[in-house]
Amino acid sequence: MSSFEAAGTRISIDPETLREIVLDPAALTEWCAAHPTDPRAVAFLRMLGRLDEAAIAGRQALEAPGLSPVMRAVRRTRYAHVLQWQGAFVAAEEQLDLAAEETGLEDPTSPSSLSALASVFQHRATCRFEHALAEQRDQRPRAAGRLWEAALEDAQRAQYMRERLGVAAEGVIESSRQTVRRLERRDLDG
């Protein structure tokens, strides 16, 4: 199980669901209350299960003036992750596709652009993973299989980029490896 630290609290990734598990929700809740306009609050509110608040904060973060394309992509990715957790998979994937485009608008070869693109691929992989599981539950195995393959491809791209860029923390690289391992099992029964 991979883990990382955010806002002073430890967060791990469930190896089956690929969702974050907040180990100290009270500390993260306190951080969100102290930093309501920090763009990272979108992700933290999502992890706390406060999806409506996270969606509002995500939309507001995208409306901030003067954002560089890469920063807009980062914020769009956070918002898309909220949509994913709300079950709005198509809307989330549309936002992630836009974020992928935005990462190349500034300098497509810069480490920050490539790092942001790797993050978009990672999040799109988990979105497609959850979407595939939902399609399988709804008795649509072909759609589930196509989404699963697309998720695996995105996860492999994210892992490859993160391992070779030299700018990702080991915990971030490990989360990509964990995602690839989970998808390679091809267990659509989740």
Beta strands, then each sheet from edge to edge (+ up, - down):
strand 1: 3-6
strand 2: 9-13
strand 3: 20-22
sheet 1: 1+ 2- 3+
end
